């Protein structure tokens, strides 16, 4: 790539595959991205059993950044209290497809710094297809979209068996998806908040499969559980209950340009 790899706590560059295990990575402040750990240009490290806290990137990836076809395995870490303009905890870009498994990702914030918008308090994915599984994703904040997870632009992320709770954003308190095709499977998505649309999940011009999720107690102006704009969604074997919206459709909001197939679901108030 034309860019130079950024510096931070640990930098993994150009086909490197180190094991980064049982470290405390704290208090780094990088000018651009990946203040805690940077994975750059086909690097595939194993990042395990670390405490990654209190790092700040001025632009993207406060805790960990994955760029240019990097596919790290990020497992059993605590990733907390990091901040960045976008992707407060983890940022994935340019066809990077990390495995993000069994981490605690909490109290991270995406606060916004142009040209990057404040998306993805815990995790942001741009043109990437991560596997995000078995994590606790809680109390993260995005000033705009995706308090927990934000996925955009051509990716096919799999989001499975996570607890996604008490995150907040303008849209998509728990999950925000735009112009990509995620599979959202077996998650507990509860008590997330959006000050506009989609307390639990916001789908924005995308194709989404929901299966075997429990979505409850989320709140927003519209679509407290799920809010869809210009999207095609399939919802199977999912519980939507006790979600709230101050203006319209507490459980599911589907706009006129969206389509929904809802199969074997338990939805408070019916569908």
Backbone as CSV, one residue per row, in Angstrom:
resi,resn,N_x,N_y,N_z,CA_x,CA_y,CA_z,C_x,C_y,C_z
1,UNK,0.819,-1.210,0.000,0.000,0.000,0.000,0.847,1.251,0.000
2,UNK,0.237,2.359,-0.387,0.972,3.613,-0.435,1.204,4.193,0.950
3,UNK,0.367,3.821,1.906,0.525,4.352,3.251,1.698,3.682,3.961
4,UNK,2.275,4.400,4.915,3.279,3.816,5.791,2.582,3.216,7.006
5,UNK,3.088,2.078,7.535,2.458,1.504,8.720,2.578,2.437,9.906
6,UNK,1.515,2.610,10.669,1.570,3.494,11.827,2.323,2.848,12.978
7,UNK,2.714,3.664,13.917,3.376,3.165,15.113,2.395,3.186,16.268
8,UNK,2.687,2.382,17.284,1.861,2.326,18.468,2.559,1.449,19.483
9,UNK,1.778,0.670,20.236,2.395,-0.227,21.199,3.158,-1.350,20.524
10,UNK,2.469,-2.116,19.653,3.071,-3.235,18.923,2.653,-3.123,17.467
11,UNK,3.608,-3.257,16.551,3.310,-3.222,15.125,3.683,-4.529,14.455
12,UNK,2.718,-5.142,13.748,2.943,-6.385,13.001,2.826,-6.042,11.518
13,UNK,3.915,-6.187,10.755,3.922,-5.694,9.384,4.397,-6.763,8.403
14,UNK,3.930,-6.662,7.163,4.454,-7.367,5.995,4.669,-8.862,6.233
15,UNK,3.539,-9.587,6.282,3.548,-11.050,6.332,4.053,-11.608,7.658
16,UNK,4.105,-10.823,8.685,4.549,-11.331,9.984,3.407,-12.054,10.686
17,UNK,3.756,-13.031,11.531,2.747,-13.815,12.255,3.212,-14.089,13.681
18,UNK,3.457,-13.064,14.469,3.898,-13.300,15.845,2.741,-13.757,16.732
19,UNK,3.101,-14.303,17.880,2.134,-14.568,18.938,2.309,-13.495,20.011
20,UNK,1.232,-12.792,20.298,1.243,-11.712,21.291,0.349,-12.174,22.434
21,UNK,0.953,-12.605,23.530,0.214,-13.344,24.552,0.571,-12.840,25.955
22,UNK,-0.466,-12.660,26.787,-0.303,-12.325,28.199,0.500,-11.037,28.417
23,UNK,0.078,-9.981,27.745,0.688,-8.673,27.937,-0.341,-7.669,28.444
24,UNK,0.146,-6.617,29.057,-0.668,-5.442,29.340,-0.212,-4.349,28.385
25,UNK,-1.121,-3.901,27.532,-0.817,-2.888,26.517,-1.670,-1.673,26.859
26,UNK,-1.039,-0.679,27.415,-1.789,0.408,28.045,-1.171,1.770,27.709
27,UNK,-2.048,2.731,27.452,-1.650,4.128,27.480,-0.908,4.641,26.266
28,UNK,-1.019,3.940,25.129,-0.376,4.441,23.915,-1.301,5.424,23.197
29,UNK,-0.698,6.414,22.558,-1.468,7.402,21.806,-0.777,7.633,20.476
30,UNK,-1.339,7.042,19.414,-0.743,7.119,18.082,-1.439,8.196,17.271
31,UNK,-0.717,8.804,16.369,-1.302,9.873,15.581,-2.374,9.433,14.615
32,UNK,-2.314,8.173,14.122,-3.294,7.780,13.109,-4.111,6.565,13.530
33,UNK,-3.504,5.385,13.637,-4.330,4.207,13.912,-3.580,3.166,14.720
34,UNK,-4.380,2.252,15.300,-3.836,1.083,15.970,-2.899,1.412,17.105
35,UNK,-3.361,2.197,18.056,-2.456,2.622,19.120,-1.971,1.467,19.977
36,UNK,-2.833,0.503,20.253,-2.400,-0.653,21.034,-1.607,-1.630,20.193
37,UNK,-2.252,-2.184,19.146,-1.624,-3.144,18.233,-2.051,-2.810,16.814
38,UNK,-1.091,-2.788,15.894,-1.382,-2.621,14.474,-1.019,-3.894,13.724
39,UNK,-1.954,-4.404,12.907,-1.713,-5.543,12.016,-1.759,-4.997,10.595
40,UNK,-0.654,-5.108,9.848,-0.490,-4.335,8.617,0.011,-5.213,7.481
41,UNK,-0.663,-5.211,6.365,-0.218,-5.801,5.108,0.102,-7.302,5.239
42,UNK,-0.961,-8.111,5.231,-0.850,-9.570,5.248,-0.217,-10.096,6.537
43,UNK,-0.342,-9.380,7.617,0.153,-9.904,8.893,-0.968,-10.658,9.597
44,UNK,-0.621,-11.789,10.206,-1.617,-12.691,10.789,-1.209,-13.116,12.200
45,UNK,-1.089,-12.190,13.126,-0.676,-12.570,14.472,-1.785,-13.278,15.239
46,UNK,-1.376,-13.993,16.269,-2.305,-14.475,17.291,-2.203,-13.513,18.467
47,UNK,-3.316,-12.888,18.797,-3.372,-11.897,19.875,-4.255,-12.489,20.967
48,UNK,-3.648,-12.967,22.058,-4.409,-13.742,23.033,-4.046,-13.368,24.465
49,UNK,-5.058,-13.390,25.318,-4.878,-13.264,26.769,-4.196,-11.958,27.186
50,UNK,-4.434,-10.905,26.429,-3.858,-9.603,26.747,-4.888,-8.680,27.396
51,UNK,-4.391,-7.685,28.085,-5.212,-6.580,28.570,-4.819,-5.359,27.752
52,UNK,-5.745,-4.885,26.928,-5.487,-3.779,26.003,-6.399,-2.629,26.423
53,UNK,-5.847,-1.676,27.148,-6.681,-0.656,27.792,-6.061,0.730,27.676
54,UNK,-6.936,1.722,27.660,-6.544,3.138,27.773,-5.617,3.594,26.655
55,UNK,-5.839,3.057,25.456,-5.087,3.517,24.293,-5.961,4.453,23.460
56,UNK,-5.331,5.373,22.742,-6.078,6.332,21.930,-5.422,6.498,20.568
57,UNK,-6.206,6.267,19.516,-5.784,6.614,18.159,-6.551,7.857,17.733
58,UNK,-5.864,8.806,17.172,-6.539,10.042,16.797,-7.539,9.829,15.671
59,UNK,-7.330,8.762,14.892,-8.231,8.521,13.765,-8.938,7.172,13.878
60,UNK,-8.252,6.039,13.735,-8.953,4.749,13.678,-8.244,3.686,14.515
61,UNK,-9.057,2.819,15.157,-8.528,1.664,15.857,-7.793,1.987,17.137
62,UNK,-8.533,2.368,18.166,-7.880,2.715,19.420,-7.137,1.562,20.064
63,UNK,-7.760,0.374,20.107,-7.114,-0.791,20.705,-6.296,-1.580,19.708
64,UNK,-6.956,-2.031,18.615,-6.326,-2.860,17.584,-6.790,-2.377,16.219
65,UNK,-5.860,-2.308,15.266,-6.209,-2.006,13.877,-5.708,-3.126,12.974
66,UNK,-6.565,-3.548,12.026,-6.231,-4.591,11.056,-6.402,-3.990,9.665
67,UNK,-5.320,-3.958,8.864,-5.385,-3.274,7.573,-4.656,-4.057,6.492
68,UNK,-5.150,-3.938,5.262,-4.508,-4.491,4.067,-4.309,-6.009,4.174
69,UNK,-5.436,-6.729,4.147,-5.428,-8.192,4.065,-4.791,-8.847,5.290
70,UNK,-4.923,-8.248,6.430,-4.425,-8.848,7.668,-5.544,-9.633,8.346
71,UNK,-5.214,-10.820,8.838,-6.213,-11.728,9.400,-5.776,-12.244,10.769
72,UNK,-5.678,-11.384,11.752,-5.267,-11.858,13.070,-6.349,-12.695,13.743
73,UNK,-5.914,-13.520,14.684,-6.824,-14.194,15.607,-6.750,-13.431,16.923
74,UNK,-7.875,-12.853,17.319,-7.953,-12.008,18.515,-8.829,-12.754,19.513
75,UNK,-8.217,-13.361,20.535,-8.950,-14.303,21.375,-8.581,-14.123,22.852
76,UNK,-9.604,-14.143,23.696,-9.446,-14.149,25.154,-8.758,-12.895,25.697
77,UNK,-9.024,-11.759,25.091,-8.448,-10.504,25.559,-9.488,-9.650,26.289
78,UNK,-9.004,-8.729,27.085,-9.822,-7.636,27.603,-9.433,-6.389,26.823
79,UNK,-10.398,-5.815,26.112,-10.164,-4.641,25.269,-11.111,-3.553,25.765
80,UNK,-10.603,-2.653,26.576,-11.479,-1.727,27.299,-10.893,-0.322,27.374
81,UNK,-11.794,0.650,27.397,-11.449,2.051,27.661,-10.482,2.627,26.631
82,UNK,-10.568,2.110,25.402,-9.807,2.674,24.295,-10.686,3.652,23.515
83,UNK,-10.055,4.520,22.728,-10.833,5.495,21.971,-10.165,5.794,20.640
84,UNK,-10.998,6.197,19.682,-10.521,6.588,18.354,-11.616,7.373,17.661
85,UNK,-11.248,8.058,16.590,-12.272,8.708,15.789,-13.293,7.717,15.279
86,UNK,-12.836,6.526,14.851,-13.705,5.455,14.356,-13.111,4.124,14.809
87,UNK,-13.969,3.200,15.277,-13.473,1.920,15.765,-12.712,2.060,17.068
88,UNK,-13.434,2.376,18.125,-12.774,2.630,19.398,-11.975,1.457,19.928
89,UNK,-12.539,0.246,19.834,-11.831,-0.940,20.300,-11.005,-1.590,19.214
90,UNK,-11.667,-1.972,18.097,-11.028,-2.680,16.981,-11.505,-2.068,15.675
91,UNK,-10.584,-1.883,14.730,-10.916,-1.375,13.395,-10.363,-2.344,12.359
92,UNK,-11.208,-2.741,11.388,-10.808,-3.646,10.305,-11.051,-2.952,8.972
93,UNK,-10.049,-2.967,8.065,-10.221,-2.313,6.773,-9.428,-3.025,5.681
94,UNK,-9.781,-2.720,4.427,-9.105,-3.232,3.238,-8.939,-4.757,3.267
95,UNK,-10.093,-5.462,3.273,-10.094,-6.920,3.151,-9.339,-7.613,4.276
96,UNK,-9.458,-7.089,5.457,-8.931,-7.773,6.636,-10.065,-8.542,7.301
97,UNK,-9.816,-9.809,7.609,-10.873,-10.698,8.084,-10.455,-11.389,9.381
98,UNK,-10.353,-10.647,10.460,-9.907,-11.260,11.709,-10.950,-12.185,12.311
99,UNK,-10.469,-13.108,13.132,-11.324,-13.876,14.032,-11.281,-13.167,15.381
100,UNK,-12.438,-12.722,15.843,-12.549,-11.989,17.109,-13.415,-12.846,18.028
101,UNK,-12.784,-13.554,18.963,-13.476,-14.617,19.692,-13.202,-14.529,21.197
102,UNK,-14.275,-14.585,21.966,-14.189,-14.772,23.415,-13.422,-13.650,24.122
103,UNK,-13.648,-12.429,23.671,-13.057,-11.258,24.309,-14.102,-10.505,25.130
104,UNK,-13.638,-9.725,26.065,-14.475,-8.724,26.721,-14.101,-7.381,26.113
105,UNK,-15.061,-6.751,25.444,-14.819,-5.491,24.738,-15.773,-4.459,25.332
106,UNK,-15.254,-3.575,26.150,-16.138,-2.717,26.939,-15.602,-1.299,27.070
107,UNK,-16.535,-0.373,27.164,-16.263,1.033,27.481,-15.301,1.693,26.492
108,UNK,-15.326,1.248,25.255,-14.573,1.923,24.203,-15.463,2.977,23.546
109,UNK,-14.847,3.957,22.898,-15.641,5.030,22.292,-15.080,5.427,20.933
110,UNK,-15.999,5.626,19.987,-15.683,6.237,18.687,-16.243,7.650,18.708
111,UNK,-15.362,8.628,18.669,-15.797,10.008,18.898,-15.793,10.870,17.650
112,UNK,-15.173,10.393,16.553,-15.225,11.125,15.296,-14.087,12.100,15.104
113,UNK,-13.420,11.946,13.955,-12.410,12.919,13.545,-12.286,12.815,12.037
114,UNK,-12.643,13.866,11.332,-12.660,13.829,9.872,-11.275,13.481,9.325
115,UNK,-11.241,12.637,8.258,-12.360,12.204,7.414,-13.108,10.981,7.921
116,UNK,-12.844,10.519,9.135,-13.485,9.321,9.652,-14.648,9.704,10.564
117,UNK,-15.775,9.028,10.348,-16.964,9.308,11.132,-16.976,8.449,12.392
118,UNK,-17.675,8.897,13.420,-17.654,8.190,14.698,-18.562,6.965,14.712
119,UNK,-18.112,5.915,14.038,-18.839,4.656,13.942,-18.063,3.562,14.684
120,UNK,-18.803,2.604,15.250,-18.185,1.419,15.829,-17.482,1.678,17.146
121,UNK,-18.273,1.813,18.214,-17.656,2.026,19.517,-16.717,0.899,19.906
122,UNK,-17.182,-0.348,19.786,-16.340,-1.510,20.082,-15.577,-1.977,18.856
123,UNK,-16.297,-2.201,17.726,-15.704,-2.787,16.519,-16.253,-2.067,15.299
124,UNK,-15.362,-1.708,14.369,-15.775,-1.170,13.076,-15.130,-1.990,11.967
125,UNK,-15.935,-2.359,10.945,-15.468,-3.158,9.814,-15.797,-2.423,8.522
126,UNK,-14.790,-2.162,7.709,-14.938,-1.482,6.427,-14.346,-2.383,5.349
127,UNK,-15.203,-2.889,4.445,-14.738,-3.763,3.371,-13.986,-4.964,3.938
128,UNK,-14.525,-5.523,5.013,-13.909,-6.654,5.699,-14.990,-7.619,6.164
129,UNK,-14.589,-8.862,6.410,-15.543,-9.911,6.790,-15.041,-10.663,8.020
130,UNK,-15.035,-10.025,9.159,-14.567,-10.705,10.366,-15.565,-11.743,10.859
131,UNK,-15.057,-12.685,11.650,-15.897,-13.577,12.439,-15.866,-13.058,13.874
132,UNK,-17.016,-12.594,14.339,-17.125,-11.983,15.667,-17.993,-12.909,16.511
133,UNK,-17.371,-13.685,17.403,-18.091,-14.755,18.089,-17.732,-14.817,19.572
134,UNK,-18.738,-15.129,20.384,-18.545,-15.484,21.793,-17.938,-14.361,22.629
135,UNK,-18.159,-13.128,22.223,-17.631,-11.985,22.959,-18.689,-11.365,23.864
136,UNK,-18.228,-10.677,24.875,-19.078,-9.772,25.647,-18.749,-8.360,25.177
137,UNK,-19.726,-7.712,24.557,-19.547,-6.378,23.977,-20.510,-5.453,24.708
138,UNK,-19.992,-4.652,25.614,-20.880,-3.930,26.517,-20.369,-2.533,26.845
139,UNK,-21.318,-1.609,26.964,-21.075,-0.236,27.425,-20.099,0.534,26.527
140,UNK,-20.150,0.245,25.246,-19.379,1.020,24.278,-20.249,2.135,23.699
141,UNK,-19.607,3.162,23.153,-20.323,4.329,22.640,-19.780,4.709,21.271
142,UNK,-20.679,4.956,20.336,-20.336,5.628,19.078,-21.177,6.892,18.984
143,UNK,-20.539,7.992,18.714,-21.277,9.247,18.638,-22.290,9.212,17.496
144,UNK,-21.987,8.488,16.425,-22.949,8.350,15.323,-23.560,6.939,15.285
145,UNK,-22.919,5.995,14.623,-23.581,4.721,14.339,-22.794,3.531,14.899
146,UNK,-23.556,2.542,15.400,-22.951,1.292,15.834,-22.230,1.390,17.160
147,UNK,-23.001,1.538,18.235,-22.367,1.612,19.544,-21.544,0.382,19.867
148,UNK,-22.093,-0.806,19.539,-21.337,-2.038,19.713,-20.497,-2.354,18.496
149,UNK,-21.172,-2.655,17.372,-20.509,-3.065,16.133,-21.065,-2.242,14.981
150,UNK,-20.183,-1.760,14.102,-20.596,-1.137,12.842,-19.882,-1.837,11.698
151,UNK,-20.654,-2.274,10.691,-20.105,-2.965,9.520,-20.595,-2.251,8.271
152,UNK,-19.667,-1.923,7.359,-20.034,-1.196,6.147,-19.253,-1.705,4.937
153,UNK,-19.842,-1.513,3.765,-19.142,-1.552,2.481,-18.552,-2.921,2.129
154,UNK,-19.409,-3.764,1.552,-18.986,-4.956,0.817,-18.520,-6.129,1.663
155,UNK,-18.579,-6.028,2.962,-18.163,-7.153,3.785,-19.300,-8.121,4.038
156,UNK,-18.937,-9.306,4.539,-19.898,-10.334,4.927,-19.555,-10.840,6.326
157,UNK,-19.647,-9.989,7.319,-19.278,-10.423,8.664,-20.260,-11.445,9.219
158,UNK,-19.739,-12.338,10.050,-20.558,-13.277,10.805,-20.473,-12.866,12.269
159,UNK,-21.620,-12.552,12.844,-21.706,-12.076,14.224,-22.510,-13.117,14.992
160,UNK,-21.842,-13.933,15.814,-22.523,-15.091,16.393,-22.196,-15.279,17.873
161,UNK,-23.234,-15.641,18.619,-23.104,-16.082,20.007,-22.428,-15.055,20.915
162,UNK,-22.668,-13.788,20.635,-22.158,-12.717,21.483,-23.240,-12.213,22.434
163,UNK,-22.815,-11.626,23.524,-23.694,-10.804,24.348,-23.372,-9.350,24.040
164,UNK,-24.354,-8.647,23.487,-24.177,-7.261,23.042,-25.154,-6.417,23.850
165,UNK,-24.655,-5.693,24.832,-25.557,-5.051,25.786,-25.077,-3.671,26.205
166,UNK,-26.047,-2.798,26.442,-25.827,-1.494,27.071,-24.863,-0.612,26.283
167,UNK,-24.857,-0.808,24.971,-24.107,0.079,24.090,-25.020,1.202,23.611
168,UNK,-24.442,2.304,23.148,-25.279,3.418,22.708,-24.678,4.123,21.503
169,UNK,-25.586,4.688,20.691,-25.200,5.407,19.471,-26.376,6.259,19.025
170,UNK,-26.163,7.050,17.992,-27.255,7.785,17.357,-28.162,6.819,16.597
171,UNK,-27.595,5.945,15.765,-28.328,4.863,15.099,-27.620,3.543,15.365
172,UNK,-28.412,2.487,15.584,-27.817,1.175,15.793,-27.059,1.083,17.098
173,UNK,-27.794,1.120,18.193,-27.126,1.069,19.489,-26.282,-0.173,19.682
174,UNK,-26.827,-1.333,19.292,-26.071,-2.576,19.398,-25.237,-2.850,18.168
175,UNK,-25.905,-2.889,16.983,-25.250,-3.200,15.713,-25.764,-2.243,14.650
176,UNK,-24.854,-1.750,13.811,-25.212,-0.967,12.630,-24.602,-1.644,11.417
177,UNK,-25.443,-1.879,10.394,-24.983,-2.530,9.164,-25.410,-1.695,7.973
178,UNK,-24.464,-1.401,7.066,-24.776,-0.602,5.881,-23.988,-1.121,4.686
179,UNK,-24.695,-1.362,3.583,-24.058,-1.749,2.319,-23.167,-2.970,2.477
180,UNK,-23.600,-3.914,3.311,-22.906,-5.188,3.448,-23.938,-6.244,3.824
181,UNK,-23.515,-7.489,3.951,-24.454,-8.601,4.114,-24.077,-9.467,5.313
182,UNK,-24.344,-9.004,6.509,-23.961,-9.782,7.682,-24.918,-10.930,7.978
183,UNK,-24.395,-11.932,8.680,-25.198,-12.979,9.300,-25.119,-12.755,10.807
184,UNK,-26.273,-12.612,11.432,-26.358,-12.308,12.863,-27.052,-13.496,13.523
185,UNK,-26.291,-14.295,14.267,-26.718,-15.639,14.655,-26.469,-15.894,16.143
186,UNK,-27.531,-16.247,16.864,-27.383,-16.757,18.215,-26.900,-15.754,19.244
187,UNK,-27.168,-14.473,19.025,-26.705,-13.433,19.945,-27.780,-13.046,20.958
188,UNK,-27.336,-12.559,22.084,-28.197,-11.900,23.058,-27.934,-10.406,22.931
189,UNK,-28.930,-9.672,22.442,-28.792,-8.245,22.153,-29.785,-7.510,23.045
190,UNK,-29.308,-6.908,24.119,-30.266,-6.346,25.068,-29.786,-5.029,25.677
191,UNK,-30.771,-4.193,25.969,-30.598,-2.916,26.659,-29.593,-1.996,25.968
192,UNK,-29.596,-2.035,24.644,-28.844,-1.052,23.879,-29.748,0.142,23.579
193,UNK,-29.138,1.269,23.259,-29.911,2.506,23.088,-29.436,3.266,21.858
194,UNK,-30.397,3.735,21.065,-30.113,4.661,19.965,-30.968,5.904,20.148
195,UNK,-30.357,7.054,20.043,-31.121,8.296,20.199,-31.946,8.610,18.959
196,UNK,-31.759,7.833,17.882,-32.583,7.978,16.683,-33.199,6.624,16.326
197,UNK,-32.605,5.879,15.401,-33.220,4.651,14.893,-32.417,3.404,15.278
198,UNK,-33.163,2.327,15.598,-32.541,1.023,15.775,-31.799,0.855,17.081
199,UNK,-32.559,0.682,18.162,-31.903,0.497,19.453,-31.042,-0.746,19.506
200,UNK,-31.588,-1.872,19.026,-30.807,-3.103,18.969,-29.954,-3.176,17.729
201,UNK,-30.617,-3.086,16.546,-29.928,-3.232,15.260,-30.516,-2.245,14.263
202,UNK,-29.670,-1.595,13.495,-30.093,-0.755,12.368,-29.512,-1.352,11.085
203,UNK,-30.379,-1.625,10.102,-29.991,-2.155,8.796,-30.209,-1.065,7.757
204,UNK,-29.164,-0.680,7.060,-29.201,0.465,6.156,-28.714,0.027,4.775
205,UNK,-29.658,-0.243,3.876,-29.360,-0.644,2.493,-28.433,-1.858,2.499
206,UNK,-28.925,-2.948,3.070,-28.121,-4.161,3.147,-29.036,-5.384,3.188
207,UNK,-28.437,-6.557,3.115,-29.142,-7.830,3.214,-28.656,-8.530,4.473
208,UNK,-29.580,-8.831,5.373,-29.191,-9.359,6.678,-29.991,-10.619,6.975
209,UNK,-29.301,-11.636,7.498,-29.951,-12.828,8.019,-29.811,-12.813,9.538
210,UNK,-30.954,-12.850,10.225,-30.996,-13.014,11.673,-31.488,-14.429,11.968
211,UNK,-30.815,-15.126,12.871,-31.289,-16.454,13.247,-30.949,-16.730,14.707
212,UNK,-31.948,-17.206,15.453,-31.755,-17.691,16.818,-31.187,-16.633,17.768
213,UNK,-31.610,-15.392,17.596,-31.198,-14.327,18.503,-32.290,-14.041,19.532
214,UNK,-31.886,-13.478,20.645,-32.816,-12.865,21.585,-32.509,-11.373,21.621
215,UNK,-33.512,-10.569,21.261,-33.358,-9.117,21.163,-34.408,-8.505,22.088
216,UNK,-33.980,-7.960,23.220,-34.987,-7.451,24.154,-34.468,-6.242,24.931
217,UNK,-35.435,-5.428,25.330,-35.146,-4.313,26.210,-34.319,-3.204,25.594
218,UNK,-34.262,-3.157,24.268,-33.554,-2.080,23.585,-34.497,-0.901,23.356
219,UNK,-33.951,0.289,23.140,-34.820,1.453,22.972,-34.258,2.416,21.936
220,UNK,-35.192,3.125,21.270,-34.844,4.093,20.226,-36.053,4.975,19.968
221,UNK,-35.902,5.961,19.093,-37.051,6.736,18.634,-37.956,5.864,17.777
222,UNK,-37.376,5.116,16.843,-38.136,4.194,16.005,-37.390,2.888,15.849
223,UNK,-38.140,1.773,15.838,-37.503,0.471,15.715,-36.632,0.150,16.912
224,UNK,-37.270,-0.003,18.066,-36.490,-0.258,19.274,-35.645,-1.508,19.197
225,UNK,-36.205,-2.578,18.597,-35.439,-3.806,18.422,-34.610,-3.782,17.161
226,UNK,-35.298,-3.684,15.998,-34.645,-3.665,14.685,-35.263,-2.552,13.849
227,UNK,-34.430,-1.780,13.169,-34.902,-0.752,12.244,-34.269,-0.992,10.887
228,UNK,-35.099,-1.059,9.832,-34.610,-1.344,8.481,-34.948,-0.211,7.530
229,UNK,-33.940,0.210,6.771,-34.103,1.226,5.737,-33.513,0.682,4.440
230,UNK,-34.364,0.497,3.435,-33.910,0.040,2.131,-33.188,-1.288,2.165
231,UNK,-33.630,-2.188,3.028,-32.908,-3.439,3.260,-33.810,-4.649,3.065
232,UNK,-33.185,-5.783,2.864,-33.880,-7.063,2.794,-33.395,-7.919,3.954
233,UNK,-34.325,-8.344,4.805,-33.921,-9.109,5.980,-34.713,-10.408,6.075
234,UNK,-34.065,-11.405,6.631,-34.693,-12.665,7.007,-34.478,-12.831,8.506
235,UNK,-35.573,-13.073,9.230,-35.489,-13.280,10.677,-36.103,-14.641,10.991
236,UNK,-35.295,-15.540,11.544,-35.755,-16.880,11.884,-35.530,-17.149,13.376
237,UNK,-36.498,-17.821,13.990,-36.324,-18.366,15.341,-35.732,-17.342,16.312
238,UNK,-36.273,-16.153,16.271,-35.731,-15.052,17.068,-36.812,-14.484,17.980
239,UNK,-36.412,-14.127,19.184,-37.305,-13.477,20.144,-37.049,-11.978,20.111
240,UNK,-38.110,-11.198,19.911,-38.058,-9.737,20.048,-39.090,-9.350,21.096
241,UNK,-38.615,-8.807,22.219,-39.516,-8.613,23.347,-39.057,-7.429,24.199
242,UNK,-40.037,-6.681,24.668,-39.811,-5.579,25.619,-38.889,-4.495,25.077
243,UNK,-38.800,-4.392,23.759,-38.116,-3.252,23.161,-39.073,-2.063,23.130
244,UNK,-38.537,-0.859,23.043,-39.403,0.318,23.094,-38.961,1.352,22.070
245,UNK,-39.952,2.124,21.589,-39.690,3.219,20.652,-40.633,4.363,20.980
246,UNK,-40.108,5.564,21.008,-40.926,6.702,21.407,-41.869,7.163,20.308
247,UNK,-41.584,6.816,19.030,-42.454,7.290,17.957,-43.125,6.172,17.171
248,UNK,-42.427,5.076,16.878,-43.033,4.065,16.004,-42.356,2.718,16.155
249,UNK,-43.190,1.657,16.208,-42.759,0.268,16.057,-41.672,-0.133,17.049
250,UNK,-42.088,-0.506,18.248,-41.100,-0.828,19.276,-40.229,-2.039,18.967
251,UNK,-40.788,-3.053,18.284,-39.989,-4.254,18.029,-39.266,-4.197,16.681
252,UNK,-40.011,-4.037,15.580,-39.408,-4.019,14.244,-40.031,-2.893,13.430
253,UNK,-39.181,-2.080,12.818,-39.639,-1.080,11.859,-39.080,-1.440,10.492
254,UNK,-39.971,-1.564,9.509,-39.584,-1.868,8.133,-40.084,-0.734,7.249
255,UNK,-39.205,-0.008,6.585,-39.673,1.089,5.747,-40.204,0.552,4.414
256,UNK,-40.804,1.425,3.610,-41.489,0.996,2.392,-40.535,0.447,1.337
257,UNK,-39.268,0.706,1.456,-38.288,0.190,0.504,-37.565,-1.054,1.009
258,UNK,-38.052,-1.604,2.103,-37.457,-2.808,2.680,-38.404,-3.987,2.529
259,UNK,-37.848,-5.183,2.655,-38.656,-6.397,2.681,-38.189,-7.269,3.830
260,UNK,-39.137,-8.010,4.402,-38.806,-8.853,5.550,-39.505,-10.196,5.430
261,UNK,-38.766,-11.250,5.702,-39.318,-12.593,5.835,-39.109,-13.015,7.279
262,UNK,-40.197,-13.216,8.005,-40.127,-13.481,9.439,-40.728,-14.857,9.701
263,UNK,-39.900,-15.772,10.206,-40.241,-17.190,10.269,-40.008,-17.704,11.690
264,UNK,-41.061,-18.274,12.300,-40.952,-18.919,13.611,-40.323,-18.003,14.656
265,UNK,-40.827,-16.782,14.731,-40.325,-15.814,15.703,-41.368,-15.544,16.780
266,UNK,-40.909,-15.120,17.930,-41.779,-14.713,19.029,-41.593,-13.210,19.214
267,UNK,-42.599,-12.436,18.757,-42.494,-10.982,18.729,-43.608,-10.394,19.591
268,UNK,-43.239,-9.633,20.581,-44.242,-9.031,21.449,-45.174,-8.141,20.633
269,UNK,-46.466,-8.345,20.798,-47.455,-7.596,20.045,-47.764,-8.186,18.688
270,UNK,-47.043,-9.252,18.294,-47.301,-9.913,17.013,-46.625,-9.221,15.858
271,UNK,-46.829,-9.832,14.694,-46.257,-9.270,13.463,-47.230,-9.494,12.312
